[in-house]
Amino acid sequence: MKIKENVGVNKIILGNCIEKMLDFPENSFDLIFADPPYNLQLEKTLNRPDYSKVNGVKENWDKFKSFGDYDKFTYNWLNVVKRVLKENGSLWVIGTYHNIFRIGKILQDLGFWILNDVVWIKTNPMPNFRGTRFSNAHETIIWCTKNKNSKYTFNYNLMKSLNDDLQMRSNWTFPICNGSERLKFNGLKIHPTQKPESILTRIILSATKPGDIILDPFFGTGTTGAVSKKYNRKFIGIENNKKYIKFAKQRIKKVVPIKDLDSLNFKENKEQIRIPFGQLIEFNLIKPGEILYDLNKRWNAKVKIDGSLISENFKGSIHTLAAKLQNLPSCNGWTFWYKSEKNNSISINLLREKVRSELK
């Protein structure tokens, strides 16, 4: 079944997520990302050592009378989520120690199958100002499917490639949302728990394909929508706060989708033949002395007979040189370097696939 025409995609719906999700047909979404209220149970004002007030989560949407009320709320929204999630789709739920264990139990009670618990390690966590316990420096993300037989999407090779050809682990290190990415108005945060785009980027790239439909029932200021638009995924957000929706729309409108759609395609084939860059020389697809460059033509490098590249007195493989030029710890040279052919820019990754197809 498809999303109803009157609902549409790439939009934000105002209202209660439990009620609004009932408007969707069953099995509508390829991925659902949920960042529900944490139920922090804050009772006192928190001050820094200089006596300035900490601007934490104090909104009414995070307040529940009891754990029982929170559990009932959690059961209700997860029950509807299970209805609208595709049979082979997956659900990601993020939380802290305040709520994630309760959510995990209810997920299993409802028959969800947990694949991983991912730990988001914050590089810049908020200190524990009272000095009464360890600083809370992580959050947990539960990744699950509707049942243990779901044939869910996991772009294993893409994740491995992004991690410098090492298996991606379940401990993810990212800073909390800050700087220009943090939405503010008159110097104050629009949303107290805005998630960084880096987390949603990894989730969406790992568990969806271009064109997939993503639902975020607690849309907030639109991180899920912004990343979905950038990477050519469709989204629907549900949010009951008009102020959050206003800023989310402004934010998403500014996002420029990646125009090179070919760069978003990544074939998952665990038995692919390994093709070293030097083999492109042997197949006469790259010639020694030929100049390669990045897509925006900021850097270029000359191909050596041994398959290495040289640029600006640096020499190395397609991967190490690309990383060196950008001052990065690692870079996938296959997607970074291009060659000129009949006034067109050709990705060397396409040349690799050509060799691979001939060797099959």
C-alpha positions as CSV (number, residue, x, y, z in Angstrom):
1,M,0.0,0.0,0.0
2,K,1.1,3.5,-0.7
3,I,0.9,6.7,1.3
4,K,-2.5,8.4,0.8
5,E,-2.5,11.2,-1.8
6,N,-3.9,13.7,0.6
7,V,-1.0,12.9,3.0
8,G,1.8,13.2,0.6
9,V,5.6,13.1,1.3
10,N,8.3,15.6,2.1
11,K,6.1,17.5,4.4
12,I,5.5,18.2,8.1
13,I,2.1,17.3,9.7
14,L,0.9,19.3,12.8
15,G,-0.6,17.3,15.5
16,N,-0.4,14.3,17.9
17,C,1.8,11.6,16.4
18,I,-0.4,8.7,17.6
19,E,-3.5,10.2,16.0
20,K,-1.8,11.3,12.8
21,M,-0.1,7.9,12.2
22,L,-3.5,6.3,12.1
23,D,-4.1,8.2,8.8
24,F,-1.3,6.2,7.1
25,P,-1.9,2.8,5.6
26,E,-0.2,-0.2,7.1
27,N,3.3,-1.0,5.9
28,S,4.0,2.6,4.6
29,F,7.6,3.4,5.8
30,D,11.0,2.0,5.0
31,L,12.6,3.5,8.1
32,I,11.2,5.3,11.2
33,F,13.5,7.4,13.4
34,A,12.0,8.4,16.8
35,D,13.4,10.8,19.3
36,P,10.6,10.7,21.9
37,P,10.4,12.7,25.2
38,Y,13.1,11.6,27.6
39,N,11.0,12.0,30.8
40,L,13.9,13.6,32.6
41,Q,12.0,14.1,35.8
42,L,13.8,17.4,36.5
43,E,12.6,18.9,39.8
44,K,15.2,21.6,40.6
45,T,16.8,24.5,38.7
46,L,20.3,23.5,37.7
47,N,23.1,26.1,38.0
48,R,26.6,26.2,36.8
49,P,29.5,26.9,39.2
50,D,29.3,30.6,38.3
51,Y,25.6,30.4,39.3
52,S,24.3,30.9,35.8
53,K,21.2,28.8,35.0
54,V,21.6,25.7,32.8
55,N,19.1,25.9,29.9
56,G,18.0,22.2,30.0
57,V,14.8,20.4,29.0
58,K,11.9,22.1,30.9
59,E,9.1,21.9,28.2
60,N,5.7,20.4,29.1
61,W,6.1,17.8,26.4
62,D,8.8,16.1,28.6
63,K,6.7,16.0,31.7
64,F,4.7,12.9,32.8
65,K,3.0,12.3,36.1
66,S,4.5,8.8,36.6
67,F,6.5,6.0,35.0
68,G,3.2,4.3,34.4
69,D,1.9,7.3,32.3
70,Y,5.2,7.3,30.4
71,D,5.0,3.6,29.7
72,K,1.4,3.9,28.5
73,F,2.4,6.7,26.2
74,T,5.4,4.7,24.9
75,Y,3.3,1.6,24.3
76,N,0.7,3.5,22.4
77,W,3.1,5.3,19.9
78,L,5.2,2.2,19.4
79,N,2.1,0.1,18.7
80,V,1.1,2.5,15.9
81,V,4.6,2.6,14.6
82,K,4.7,-1.1,14.2
83,R,1.5,-0.9,12.1
84,V,2.9,1.7,9.6
85,L,6.5,0.3,9.4
86,K,7.1,-1.9,6.4
87,E,7.6,-5.7,6.9
88,N,11.2,-5.2,5.9
89,G,11.7,-1.7,7.3
90,S,13.5,-0.8,10.5
91,L,13.0,1.4,13.5
92,W,15.6,3.5,15.3
93,V,14.8,5.0,18.7
94,I,17.2,7.2,20.6
95,G,17.1,7.9,24.4
96,T,19.0,8.3,27.6
97,Y,19.2,6.3,30.8
98,H,16.0,8.0,31.8
99,N,13.8,6.3,29.2
100,I,15.7,3.9,26.9
101,F,15.5,0.8,29.1
102,R,11.7,1.2,29.5
103,I,11.4,1.7,25.7
104,G,13.5,-1.4,25.1
105,K,11.2,-3.6,27.3
106,I,8.1,-2.3,25.5
107,L,9.7,-2.9,22.1
108,Q,10.3,-6.5,23.0
109,D,6.8,-6.9,24.5
110,L,5.4,-5.7,21.2
111,G,7.4,-8.2,19.2
112,F,10.0,-6.0,17.8
113,W,13.4,-7.7,17.1
114,I,16.4,-5.7,18.4
115,L,19.4,-5.7,16.0
116,N,21.8,-3.4,17.8
117,D,22.0,-1.0,20.6
118,V,24.2,1.8,19.3
119,V,26.0,4.0,21.8
120,W,26.4,7.6,20.8
121,I,29.5,8.8,22.6
122,K,29.5,12.6,22.9
123,T,32.8,14.4,22.4
124,N,31.5,17.5,24.1
125,P,29.0,16.4,26.7
126,M,27.5,18.7,29.3
127,P,29.4,18.5,32.6
128,N,27.8,17.2,35.8
129,F,27.7,20.6,37.6
130,R,26.7,19.2,41.0
131,G,29.6,16.7,41.0
132,T,27.3,14.0,42.4
133,R,27.7,11.4,39.6
134,F,29.5,10.6,36.4
135,S,29.0,13.1,33.5
136,N,26.4,11.7,31.2
137,A,28.5,11.4,28.0
138,H,26.4,9.1,25.8
139,E,22.9,8.2,24.5
140,T,21.7,4.9,23.3
141,I,20.0,4.2,20.0
142,I,18.0,1.0,19.6
143,W,17.8,-0.4,16.1
144,C,15.1,-3.0,15.5
145,T,12.7,-4.6,13.0
146,K,9.1,-5.7,13.2
147,N,10.1,-9.3,13.8
148,K,13.2,-11.5,13.6
149,N,12.3,-12.6,10.0
150,S,12.4,-9.1,8.5
151,K,14.7,-8.8,5.5
152,Y,15.8,-5.3,6.5
153,T,18.2,-3.0,4.6
154,F,21.7,-2.8,6.0
155,N,24.3,-1.2,3.7
156,Y,27.2,-3.1,5.2
157,N,29.8,-2.4,2.5
158,L,28.9,1.3,2.5
159,M,29.4,1.6,6.2
160,K,32.6,-0.3,6.0
161,S,33.9,1.9,3.2
162,L,33.0,5.0,5.1
163,N,35.0,3.6,8.0
164,D,38.2,3.2,6.0
165,D,37.5,-0.4,5.1
166,L,36.9,-1.5,8.7
167,Q,33.6,-2.9,10.0
168,M,31.5,-0.2,11.4
169,R,31.0,-0.7,15.2
170,S,28.1,0.1,17.4
171,N,30.0,2.9,19.3
172,W,29.6,6.1,17.4
173,T,31.5,9.2,18.4
174,F,30.0,12.6,17.4
175,P,29.7,16.0,19.1
176,I,26.4,17.2,20.3
177,C,24.7,19.7,18.0
178,N,26.4,23.1,18.2
179,G,27.8,25.9,16.1
180,S,26.0,27.0,13.0
181,E,24.0,23.8,12.9
182,R,22.3,24.6,16.2
183,L,19.1,26.5,15.5
184,K,18.7,29.6,17.7
185,F,16.4,32.7,17.9
186,N,17.6,35.8,19.8
187,G,20.5,33.7,21.1
188,L,18.4,31.0,22.6
189,K,18.1,27.4,21.4
190,I,14.9,26.7,19.5
191,H,14.8,23.1,20.7
192,P,16.6,21.8,23.8
193,T,17.5,18.4,22.3
194,Q,18.2,19.0,18.6
195,K,20.2,16.1,17.2
196,P,23.3,16.5,15.1
197,E,22.9,15.8,11.4
198,S,25.9,13.4,11.6
199,I,23.9,10.8,13.5
200,L,20.9,10.9,11.1
201,T,23.3,10.8,8.2
202,R,24.8,7.5,9.4
203,I,21.4,6.0,10.2
204,I,19.9,6.9,6.9
205,L,22.8,5.9,4.8
206,S,23.2,2.6,6.7
207,A,19.5,1.5,6.6
208,T,17.8,3.0,3.5
209,K,18.2,3.4,-0.2
210,P,17.6,6.5,-2.4
211,G,13.9,7.1,-2.8
212,D,12.9,5.3,0.5
213,I,10.3,6.9,2.7
214,I,11.3,7.9,6.2
215,L,8.9,8.8,9.1
216,D,9.9,10.9,12.1
217,P,6.9,11.1,14.6
218,F,8.8,13.5,16.9
219,F,10.1,15.8,14.2
220,G,11.2,18.7,16.3
221,T,13.3,21.2,14.2
222,G,13.7,18.8,11.3
223,T,17.1,17.1,11.4
224,T,15.6,14.0,9.8
225,G,13.9,16.0,7.1
226,A,17.1,18.0,6.3
227,V,19.3,14.8,6.0
228,S,16.6,13.0,4.0
229,K,16.3,15.8,1.5
230,K,20.1,16.0,1.1
231,Y,20.5,12.3,0.3
232,N,17.4,11.9,-1.9
233,R,15.1,10.2,0.5
234,K,11.5,11.1,1.1
235,F,10.2,12.0,4.5
236,I,7.2,12.8,6.6
237,G,7.5,14.5,9.9
238,I,4.9,14.8,12.7
239,E,5.2,17.6,15.2
240,N,2.7,19.2,17.6
241,N,4.7,22.4,18.3
242,K,4.0,25.1,15.7
243,K,7.2,27.0,16.6
244,Y,9.4,23.9,15.9
245,I,7.6,23.4,12.6
246,K,8.2,27.0,11.5
247,F,11.9,26.7,12.0
248,A,12.1,23.2,10.6
249,K,10.5,24.4,7.3
250,Q,12.9,27.2,7.1
251,R,15.8,24.9,7.7
252,I,14.8,22.2,5.2
253,K,14.1,24.8,2.5
254,K,17.8,25.8,2.6
255,V,19.0,22.3,2.1
256,V,20.5,21.6,-1.3
257,P,20.0,18.0,-2.4
258,I,23.1,16.2,-3.8
259,K,22.7,16.6,-7.6
260,D,25.1,13.8,-8.6
261,L,22.6,11.0,-8.1
262,D,25.1,8.4,-9.3
263,S,27.2,9.2,-6.3
264,L,24.4,8.1,-4.0
265,N,24.2,4.6,-5.5
266,F,26.1,2.0,-3.7
267,K,25.7,-1.7,-4.7
268,E,25.7,-4.0,-1.8
269,N,27.5,-7.1,-2.9
270,K,29.4,-9.0,-0.3
271,E,31.1,-11.1,-2.9
272,Q,32.4,-8.3,-5.1
273,I,35.8,-8.9,-6.7
274,R,38.4,-6.6,-5.3
275,I,39.9,-4.3,-7.9
276,P,43.1,-2.5,-7.0
277,F,43.6,0.9,-8.7
278,G,46.6,-0.4,-10.6
279,Q,44.4,-2.8,-12.5
280,L,42.7,0.2,-14.2
281,I,46.2,0.9,-15.7
282,E,46.5,-2.7,-16.8
283,F,43.1,-2.4,-18.5
284,N,44.2,0.8,-20.2
285,L,41.4,2.8,-18.6
286,I,43.9,5.0,-16.8
287,K,47.3,5.9,-18.2
288,P,50.5,6.8,-16.4
289,G,50.9,10.5,-16.4
290,E,47.1,11.2,-16.6
291,I,45.7,13.8,-14.3
292,L,42.9,13.0,-11.9
293,Y,40.9,15.6,-10.0
294,D,38.1,15.9,-7.5
295,L,34.6,16.7,-8.6
296,N,34.9,20.4,-7.8
297,K,38.4,20.6,-9.3
298,R,40.1,21.9,-6.1
299,W,42.9,19.3,-6.2
300,N,44.6,17.3,-8.9
301,A,47.1,14.5,-9.0
302,K,49.3,12.7,-11.6
303,V,49.0,8.9,-12.0
304,K,52.3,7.0,-11.6
305,I,53.1,3.7,-13.3
306,D,52.9,1.9,-9.9
307,G,49.3,3.0,-9.3
308,S,50.2,5.7,-6.8
309,L,49.3,9.4,-7.2
310,I,51.5,12.4,-6.7
311,S,50.4,16.0,-5.9
312,E,51.9,19.0,-4.2
313,N,55.0,17.0,-3.2
314,F,52.8,14.3,-1.6
315,K,52.7,10.7,-2.9
316,G,50.3,7.9,-2.0
317,S,47.4,5.7,-2.9
318,I,44.2,7.1,-4.2
319,H,42.9,6.9,-0.6
320,T,45.8,8.3,1.4
321,L,46.5,11.2,-1.0
322,A,42.8,12.2,-1.1
323,A,42.8,12.3,2.7
324,K,46.1,14.1,2.9
325,L,45.0,16.9,0.6
326,Q,41.8,17.5,2.6
327,N,43.5,17.1,5.9
328,L,41.2,14.2,6.9
329,P,42.0,11.0,8.7
330,S,40.7,8.9,5.8
331,C,38.9,9.2,2.5
332,N,37.5,6.8,-0.1
333,G,39.6,7.6,-3.2
334,W,37.3,5.7,-5.5
335,T,34.5,8.2,-5.0
336,F,36.9,11.2,-4.7
337,W,38.9,11.1,-7.9
338,Y,37.6,11.8,-11.5
339,K,39.3,11.8,-14.9
340,S,38.4,13.8,-18.0
341,E,37.0,12.0,-21.0
342,K,35.5,13.8,-24.0
343,N,35.0,16.9,-21.8
344,N,33.1,14.9,-19.2
345,S,34.1,14.1,-15.7
346,I,34.2,10.3,-15.2
347,S,34.4,8.8,-11.7
348,I,37.2,6.3,-11.3
349,N,34.7,4.2,-9.4
350,L,32.7,3.7,-12.7
351,L,36.0,2.5,-14.3
352,R,36.4,0.1,-11.4
353,E,32.9,-1.3,-12.0
354,K,33.7,-1.7,-15.7
355,V,36.8,-3.8,-14.9
356,R,34.7,-5.8,-12.3
357,S,32.0,-6.6,-14.9
358,E,34.6,-7.8,-17.4
359,L,36.1,-10.2,-14.8
360,K,32.8,-11.8,-13.8
